[in-house]
Amino acid sequence: MTFRLTSLCSLLIAAITLACGGGGGGGGSGRTTDTAVRVVHGALRVSPVTLFIDSALEDAAQTGRYGEPTQYSPVAEGDRTLILQRANSPDVFLGTLASTLEEGTEYSIFLLDAETEGRLRLSLVTDTVTRPDTGRALFRAMNAYHSEPITAITSEGELTAVPYAGVSNFIDVPFGPQTIRIVNSDGVELGSRVVDFPDRGEVTMLASGDEELGVFFVTLYTDLD
């Protein structure tokens, strides 16, 4: 029991800062011009990971930690192998994804806990590069809360229930601050968060944690390009 409580306290400390990640890619056109990737780490039981492109002998693209937002890292388009390694552990490979990365497209590598403790479940999510109209923003939810469906409720309605490991579509919301409520399948509120939506920006909300452990976290990933 002591080990479990100590581990849980460490996770709480690691996830206490819920800052917003920045955008990557192009500037004044309102649309990215780079192919780019970022790590979205929602695996409660997995330590920080390092992302490599094609070879772990090359420089790392970025490091992802549970509960911490990341920025996009530009990569070359084409057929690529995305390699995840335990941070600071060169011989511990956690998984790979082989994919064709399209020109001028942004991607999120979504990390979740697998059934085997300490292992990862990986998926590559294609992110939007289309900006909304002036005065509006885009919002979506990713669910790493084991293993409940969640619904995010905004000032203009709600996202369709997102199952565990699921990613919602983007919805259009007014820019500026508003409170987002997150509820489970029974309508019980798990938490809420004031989100300051940037004009013509994009916010992805990651819900993570574990129902049995009684922990729930919200992390915001913001893309402004």
Secondary structure in CASP SS format (residue, H / E / C, confidence):
PFRMAT SS
TARGET T0000
AUTHOR 0000-0000-0000
METHOD secondary structure of the structure
MODEL  1
M C 1.00
T H 1.00
F H 1.00
R H 1.00
L H 1.00
T H 1.00
S H 1.00
L H 1.00
C H 1.00
S H 1.00
L H 1.00
L H 1.00
I H 1.00
A H 1.00
A C 1.00
I C 1.00
T C 1.00
L C 1.00
A C 1.00
C E 1.00
G E 1.00
G C 1.00
G C 1.00
G C 1.00
G C 1.00
G C 1.00
G C 1.00
G C 1.00
S C 1.00
G C 1.00
R C 1.00
T C 1.00
T C 1.00
D C 1.00
T C 1.00
A E 1.00
V E 1.00
R E 1.00
V E 1.00
V E 1.00
H E 1.00
G C 1.00
A C 1.00
L C 1.00
R C 1.00
V C 1.00
S C 1.00
P C 1.00
V E 1.00
T E 1.00
L E 1.00
F E 1.00
I E 1.00
D C 1.00
S C 1.00
A C 1.00
L C 1.00
E C 1.00
D C 1.00
A C 1.00
A C 1.00
Q E 1.00
T E 1.00
G E 1.00
R C 1.00
Y C 1.00
G C 1.00
E C 1.00
P C 1.00
T C 1.00
Q C 1.00
Y C 1.00
S E 1.00
P E 1.00
V C 1.00
A C 1.00
E C 1.00
G E 1.00
D E 1.00
R E 1.00
T E 1.00
L E 1.00
I E 1.00
L E 1.00
Q E 1.00
R E 1.00
A C 1.00
N C 1.00
S C 1.00
P C 1.00
D C 1.00
V C 1.00
F E 1.00
L E 1.00
G E 1.00
T E 1.00
L E 1.00
A E 1.00
S E 1.00
T E 1.00
L E 1.00
E C 1.00
E C 1.00
G C 1.00
T C 1.00
E E 1.00
Y E 1.00
S E 1.00
I E 1.00
F E 1.00
L E 1.00
L E 1.00
D E 1.00
A C 1.00
E C 1.00
T C 1.00
E C 1.00
G C 1.00
R C 1.00
L E 1.00
R E 1.00
L E 1.00
S E 1.00
L E 1.00
V E 1.00
T E 1.00
D E 1.00
T C 1.00
V C 1.00
T C 1.00
R C 1.00
P C 1.00
D C 1.00
T C 1.00
G C 1.00
R E 1.00
A E 1.00
L E 1.00
F E 1.00
R E 1.00
A E 1.00
M E 1.00
N E 1.00
A E 1.00
Y E 1.00
H E 1.00
S C 1.00
E C 1.00
P C 1.00
I E 1.00
T E 1.00
A E 1.00
I E 1.00
T E 1.00
S C 1.00
E C 1.00
G E 1.00
E E 1.00
L C 1.00
T C 1.00
A C 1.00
V E 1.00
P C 1.00
Y C 1.00
A C 1.00
G C 1.00
V E 1.00
S C 1.00
N C 1.00
F C 1.00
I E 1.00
D E 1.00
V E 1.00
P E 1.00
F C 1.00
G E 1.00
P E 1.00
Q E 1.00
T E 1.00
I E 1.00
R E 1.00
I E 1.00
V E 1.00
N E 1.00
S C 1.00
D C 1.00
G C 1.00
V C 1.00
E E 1.00
L E 1.00
G E 1.00
S E 1.00
R E 1.00
V E 1.00
V E 1.00
D E 1.00
F E 1.00
P C 1.00
D C 1.00
R C 1.00
G C 1.00
E E 1.00
V E 1.00
T E 1.00
M E 1.00
L E 1.00
A E 1.00
S E 1.00
G E 1.00
D E 1.00
E C 1.00
E C 1.00
L C 1.00
G C 1.00
V E 1.00
F E 1.00
F E 1.00
V E 1.00
T E 1.00
L E 1.00
Y E 1.00
T E 1.00
D E 1.00
L C 1.00
D C 1.00
END
